[in-house]
Amino acid sequence: MNTNPEQHKEIKRILFKDKYGLTDDQMNTLELLEQGLKYAQIADELNISVDGVNKRVQKIYRKLGVNTRHQAAERARSEWLS
């Protein structure tokens, strides 16, 4: 079965999401985090509070088994966004 690049990207997203048990909101937050946005920028983009972003990021770190933004971004890049 041949997939186009958009389908391939979506398949990788689903596999990554399922592997780590992430929610759609956490996936969206992680994608913005990987892009280098600051918490306030992520909050604006997702229309949530900075405290809400912080709570999501802490849950993402736990699920990915990482401790830093850099580690989370690297995991996303290597397994999903590459």
DSSP file (Angstrom, degrees, kcal/mol; ACC not computed):
  #  RESIDUE AA STRUCTURE BP1 BP2  ACC     N-H-->O    O-->H-N    N-H-->O    O-->H-N    TCO  KAPPA ALPHA  PHI   PSI    X-CA   Y-CA   Z-CA
    1    1 A M              0   0    0      0, 0.0     2,-0.4     0, 0.0     0, 0.0   0.000 360.0 360.0 360.0 126.1    0.0    0.0    0.0
    2    2 A N        -     0   0    0      0, 0.0     2,-0.4     0, 0.0     0, 0.0  -0.750 360.0-165.9 -92.5 137.9    1.4    3.4   -1.0
    3    3 A T        -     0   0    0     -2,-0.4     0, 0.0     4,-0.0     0, 0.0  -0.941  17.3-126.7-121.9 146.8    0.8    6.4    1.2
    4    4 A N     >  -     0   0    0     -2,-0.4     4,-2.5     1,-0.1     3,-0.2  -0.405  38.8 -97.1 -81.3 168.4    1.3   10.0    0.3
    5    5 A P  H  > S+     0   0    0      0, 0.0     4,-2.3     0, 0.0     5,-0.2   0.851 123.9  51.5 -58.0 -37.1    3.4   12.2    2.7
    6    6 A E  H  > S+     0   0    0      2,-0.2     4,-2.1     1,-0.2     5,-0.1   0.905 111.3  47.1 -66.8 -41.0    0.4   13.6    4.5
    7    7 A Q  H  > S+     0   0    0     -3,-0.2     4,-2.5     2,-0.2    -1,-0.2   0.911 111.8  51.1 -65.0 -41.9   -1.0   10.1    5.2
    8    8 A H  H  X S+     0   0    0     -4,-2.5     4,-2.3     1,-0.2    -2,-0.2   0.915 110.0  49.5 -61.4 -43.7    2.5    8.9    6.3
    9    9 A K  H  X S+     0   0    0     -4,-2.3     4,-2.1    -5,-0.2    -1,-0.2   0.906 111.6  48.8 -62.1 -42.2    2.8   11.8    8.7
   10   10 A E  H  X S+     0   0    0     -4,-2.1     4,-2.4     2,-0.2    -2,-0.2   0.884 109.5  51.9 -67.0 -38.6   -0.7   11.1   10.2
   11   11 A I  H  X S+     0   0    0     -4,-2.5     4,-2.5     2,-0.2    -1,-0.2   0.925 110.1  48.9 -62.0 -44.6    0.1    7.4   10.6
   12   12 A K  H  X S+     0   0    0     -4,-2.3     4,-2.4     1,-0.2    -2,-0.2   0.884 110.2  52.3 -62.8 -38.2    3.3    8.3   12.5
   13   13 A R  H  X S+     0   0    0     -4,-2.1     4,-2.9     2,-0.2    -2,-0.2   0.938 110.8  46.6 -61.6 -47.9    1.3   10.7   14.7
   14   14 A I  H  X S+     0   0    0     -4,-2.4     4,-2.7     1,-0.2     5,-0.2   0.917 113.3  48.5 -62.7 -44.5   -1.3    8.0   15.6
   15   15 A L  H  X S+     0   0    0     -4,-2.5     4,-2.5     2,-0.2    -1,-0.2   0.910 114.1  46.1 -63.5 -42.3    1.4    5.5   16.3
   16   16 A F  H  X S+     0   0    0     -4,-2.4     4,-1.9     2,-0.2     6,-0.2   0.937 113.3  49.7 -64.4 -47.4    3.3    7.9   18.5
   17   17 A K  H  X>S+     0   0    0     -4,-2.9     5,-1.9     1,-0.2     4,-0.9   0.921 115.2  43.3 -57.9 -47.2    0.2    9.0   20.3
   18   18 A D  H  <5S+     0   0    0     -4,-2.7     3,-0.3    -5,-0.2    -1,-0.2   0.887 109.3  57.2 -68.4 -39.8   -0.9    5.4   21.0
   19   19 A K  H  <5S+     0   0    0     -4,-2.5    -1,-0.2     1,-0.2    -2,-0.2   0.891 119.8  29.3 -58.9 -41.1    2.6    4.3   22.1
   20   20 A Y  H  <5S-     0   0    0     -4,-1.9    -1,-0.2    -5,-0.1    -2,-0.2   0.425 105.6-120.1-103.2  -0.3    2.8    6.9   24.8
   21   21 A G  T  <5 +     0   0    0     -4,-0.9     2,-0.2    -3,-0.3    -3,-0.2   0.849  52.9 165.9  67.1  34.6   -0.9    7.2   25.6
   22   22 A L      < -     0   0    0     -5,-1.9    -1,-0.2    -6,-0.2     2,-0.1  -0.549  31.5-129.8 -84.9 148.3   -1.0   10.9   24.8
   23   23 A T     >  -     0   0    0     -2,-0.2     4,-2.4     1,-0.1     5,-0.2  -0.423  28.8-105.8 -84.5 167.9   -4.3   12.8   24.3
   24   24 A D  H  > S+     0   0    0      1,-0.2     4,-2.5     2,-0.2     5,-0.2   0.911 123.3  52.5 -60.2 -41.6   -4.9   15.0   21.3
   25   25 A D  H  > S+     0   0    0      1,-0.2     4,-2.3     2,-0.2    -1,-0.2   0.905 109.6  48.2 -61.6 -41.5   -4.4   18.1   23.5
   26   26 A Q  H  > S+     0   0    0      2,-0.2     4,-2.8     1,-0.2    -1,-0.2   0.888 110.1  52.2 -66.3 -38.4   -1.1   16.8   24.7
   27   27 A M  H  X S+     0   0    0     -4,-2.4     4,-2.3     2,-0.2    -2,-0.2   0.925 110.4  47.8 -62.6 -44.1    0.0   16.0   21.1
   28   28 A N  H  X S+     0   0    0     -4,-2.5     4,-1.8     2,-0.2    -2,-0.2   0.906 113.4  48.4 -63.4 -40.9   -0.9   19.6   20.0
   29   29 A T  H  X S+     0   0    0     -4,-2.3     4,-2.5     1,-0.2    -2,-0.2   0.925 110.9  50.2 -64.2 -45.1    1.0   21.0   23.0
   30   30 A L  H  X S+     0   0    0     -4,-2.8     4,-2.8     1,-0.2    -2,-0.2   0.886 107.4  54.1 -61.8 -39.7    4.0   18.8   22.2
   31   31 A E  H  X S+     0   0    0     -4,-2.3     4,-1.2     2,-0.2    -1,-0.2   0.915 112.0  43.8 -61.9 -42.4    4.1   19.9   18.6
   32   32 A L  H  <>S+     0   0    0     -4,-1.8     5,-1.9     2,-0.2     4,-0.3   0.875 112.4  53.1 -69.7 -37.4    4.2   23.5   19.6
   33   33 A L  H ><5S+     0   0    0     -4,-2.5     3,-1.6     1,-0.2    -2,-0.2   0.917 107.2  51.9 -60.5 -44.1    6.8   22.8   22.3
   34   34 A E  H 3<5S+     0   0    0     -4,-2.8    -1,-0.2     1,-0.3    -2,-0.2   0.812 102.2  60.2 -63.3 -30.6    8.9   21.1   19.7
   35   35 A Q  T 3<5S-     0   0    0     -4,-1.2    -1,-0.3    -5,-0.2    -2,-0.2   0.538 120.8-109.6 -76.2  -5.6    8.7   24.2   17.5
   36   36 A G  T < 5 +     0   0    0     -3,-1.6    -3,-0.2    -4,-0.3    -2,-0.1   0.570  62.0 156.8  92.2   9.6   10.3   26.1   20.3
   37   37 A L      < -     0   0    0     -5,-1.9    -1,-0.3     1,-0.1     2,-0.1  -0.399  41.4-120.4 -69.0 145.8    7.3   28.2   21.5
   38   38 A K     >  -     0   0    0      1,-0.1     4,-2.6    -2,-0.1     3,-0.3  -0.408  30.3-102.6 -78.2 162.0    7.4   29.5   25.0
   39   39 A Y  H  > S+     0   0    0      1,-0.2     4,-2.8     2,-0.2     5,-0.2   0.884 122.9  52.3 -55.6 -41.7    4.6   28.5   27.4
   40   40 A A  H  > S+     0   0    0      1,-0.2     4,-2.2     2,-0.2    -1,-0.2   0.886 110.5  48.3 -63.4 -38.0    2.9   31.9   27.0
   41   41 A Q  H  > S+     0   0    0     -3,-0.3     4,-2.5     2,-0.2    -2,-0.2   0.900 111.8  49.0 -68.2 -40.4    2.9   31.5   23.2
   42   42 A I  H  X S+     0   0    0     -4,-2.6     4,-2.6     2,-0.2     5,-0.2   0.923 109.9  52.5 -63.4 -43.4    1.5   27.9   23.5
   43   43 A A  H  X>S+     0   0    0     -4,-2.8     5,-2.1    -5,-0.2     4,-1.0   0.920 111.4  46.2 -58.3 -45.3   -1.2   29.2   25.9
   44   44 A D  H  <5S+     0   0    0     -4,-2.2     3,-0.4     1,-0.2    -1,-0.2   0.922 113.2  49.4 -61.9 -45.1   -2.2   31.9   23.4
   45   45 A E  H  <5S+     0   0    0     -4,-2.5    -2,-0.2     1,-0.2    -1,-0.2   0.876 120.3  35.3 -63.5 -39.3   -2.2   29.4   20.5
   46   46 A L  H  <5S-     0   0    0     -4,-2.6    -1,-0.2    -5,-0.2    -2,-0.2   0.451 106.5-123.5 -97.0  -1.7   -4.3   26.8   22.3
   47   47 A N  T  <5S+     0   0    0     -4,-1.0     2,-0.3    -3,-0.4    -3,-0.2   0.915  71.9 115.6  58.8  46.3   -6.4   29.4   24.1
   48   48 A I  S   <S-     0   0    0     -5,-2.1    -1,-0.2    -6,-0.2    -2,-0.1  -0.834  70.3 -86.7-132.3 172.6   -5.6   28.0   27.6
   49   49 A S     >  -     0   0    0     -2,-0.3     4,-1.9     1,-0.1     5,-0.1  -0.370  32.1-116.7 -78.4 160.8   -3.8   29.4   30.6
   50   50 A V  H  > S+     0   0    0      1,-0.2     4,-2.6     2,-0.2     5,-0.2   0.880 120.1  55.2 -62.0 -37.5    0.0   29.2   31.1
   51   51 A D  H  > S+     0   0    0      1,-0.2     4,-2.4     2,-0.2    -1,-0.2   0.888 105.2  52.8 -62.2 -38.3   -0.7   27.1   34.1
   52   52 A G  H  > S+     0   0    0      2,-0.2     4,-2.2     1,-0.2    -2,-0.2   0.892 108.9  49.3 -62.9 -39.9   -2.7   24.7   31.9
   53   53 A V  H  X S+     0   0    0     -4,-1.9     4,-2.9     2,-0.2     5,-0.2   0.938 109.9  51.4 -63.4 -46.4    0.3   24.5   29.5
   54   54 A N  H  X S+     0   0    0     -4,-2.6     4,-2.3     1,-0.2    -2,-0.2   0.912 110.3  48.6 -58.3 -43.6    2.6   23.7   32.4
   55   55 A K  H  X S+     0   0    0     -4,-2.4     4,-1.9     2,-0.2    -1,-0.2   0.913 112.7  48.1 -64.1 -42.5    0.3   20.9   33.6
   56   56 A R  H  X S+     0   0    0     -4,-2.2     4,-2.5     1,-0.2    -2,-0.2   0.927 111.0  50.9 -62.2 -44.3    0.1   19.4   30.2
   57   57 A V  H  X S+     0   0    0     -4,-2.9     4,-2.8     1,-0.2    -2,-0.2   0.905 108.2  51.8 -62.8 -41.5    3.8   19.6   29.7
   58   58 A Q  H  X S+     0   0    0     -4,-2.3     4,-2.1    -5,-0.2    -1,-0.2   0.901 111.2  47.9 -62.0 -39.8    4.4   17.8   33.0
   59   59 A K  H  X S+     0   0    0     -4,-1.9     4,-2.5     2,-0.2    -2,-0.2   0.892 110.8  51.7 -66.5 -39.2    2.0   15.0   32.0
   60   60 A I  H  X S+     0   0    0     -4,-2.5     4,-2.6     2,-0.2     5,-0.2   0.937 108.6  51.0 -61.5 -46.9    3.8   14.8   28.6
   61   61 A Y  H  X>S+     0   0    0     -4,-2.8     5,-2.2     1,-0.2     4,-1.4   0.925 111.1  48.3 -56.6 -46.4    7.2   14.5   30.3
   62   62 A R  H  <5S+     0   0    0     -4,-2.1     3,-0.3     1,-0.2    -1,-0.2   0.932 113.1  46.9 -61.2 -46.0    5.9   11.7   32.5
   63   63 A K  H  <5S+     0   0    0     -4,-2.5    -1,-0.2     1,-0.2    -2,-0.2   0.866 117.1  42.8 -66.7 -35.7    4.3    9.8   29.7
   64   64 A L  H  <5S-     0   0    0     -4,-2.6    -1,-0.2    -5,-0.2    -2,-0.2   0.640 108.1-124.7 -83.6 -14.4    7.4   10.1   27.5
   65   65 A G  T  <5 +     0   0    0     -4,-1.4     2,-0.2    -3,-0.3    -3,-0.2   0.873  68.1 124.7  71.8  38.0    9.8    9.3   30.4
   66   66 A V      < -     0   0    0     -5,-2.2    -1,-0.3    -6,-0.2    -2,-0.1  -0.760  52.6-154.1-124.1 170.3   11.7   12.5   30.0
   67   67 A N  S    S+     0   0    0     -2,-0.2     2,-0.3    -3,-0.1    -6,-0.1   0.505  70.1  46.9-121.8 -10.4   12.7   15.5   32.2
   68   68 A T  S  > S-     0   0    0      1,-0.1     4,-2.2    -7,-0.1     5,-0.2  -0.898  75.6-116.5-136.3 162.3   13.2   18.4   29.8
   69   69 A R  H  > S+     0   0    0     -2,-0.3     4,-2.9     1,-0.2     5,-0.2   0.895 116.5  54.8 -58.9 -42.7   11.7   20.2   26.9
   70   70 A H  H  > S+     0   0    0      1,-0.2     4,-2.5     2,-0.2    -1,-0.2   0.922 108.4  47.2 -60.4 -45.4   14.8   19.3   24.8
   71   71 A Q  H  > S+     0   0    0      2,-0.2     4,-2.3     1,-0.2    -1,-0.2   0.906 113.2  48.4 -64.5 -41.4   14.3   15.6   25.6
   72   72 A A  H  X S+     0   0    0     -4,-2.2     4,-2.4     2,-0.2    -2,-0.2   0.921 112.9  47.9 -64.4 -43.6   10.6   15.7   24.8
   73   73 A A  H  X S+     0   0    0     -4,-2.9     4,-2.7     1,-0.2    -2,-0.2   0.898 111.7  50.3 -64.5 -40.7   11.2   17.6   21.5
   74   74 A E  H  X S+     0   0    0     -4,-2.5     4,-2.8    -5,-0.2     5,-0.2   0.909 110.0  49.9 -64.9 -42.1   13.9   15.1   20.5
   75   75 A R  H  X S+     0   0    0     -4,-2.3     4,-2.1     2,-0.2     5,-0.3   0.930 112.5  47.7 -61.3 -45.0   11.7   12.2   21.2
   76   76 A A  H  X>S+     0   0    0     -4,-2.4     5,-2.9     1,-0.2     4,-2.3   0.922 114.3  47.1 -62.3 -44.0    8.9   13.8   19.1
   77   77 A R  I  <>S+     0   0    0     -4,-2.7     5,-0.9     3,-0.2    -2,-0.2   0.928 114.9  45.0 -63.5 -45.1   11.4   14.5   16.3
   78   78 A S  I  <5S+     0   0    0     -4,-2.8    -1,-0.2     1,-0.2    -2,-0.2   0.819 127.1  26.1 -72.9 -30.2   12.9   11.1   16.2
   79   79 A E  I  <5S+     0   0    0     -4,-2.1    -1,-0.2    -5,-0.2    -2,-0.2   0.624 137.8   7.0-109.1 -14.9    9.7    9.0   16.4
   80   80 A W  I  <5S+     0   0    0     -4,-2.3    -3,-0.2    -5,-0.3   -67,-0.1   0.673 120.7  46.1-133.8 -50.7    7.0   11.3   14.9
   81   81 A L  I   <       0   0    0     -5,-2.9    -4,-0.2     1,-0.2    -3,-0.1   0.457 360.0 360.0 -90.1  -0.7    8.0   14.5   13.3
   82   82 A S      <       0   0    0     -5,-0.9    -1,-0.2    -6,-0.4    -5,-0.1   0.481 360.0 360.0 -84.2 360.0   10.9   13.3   11.2
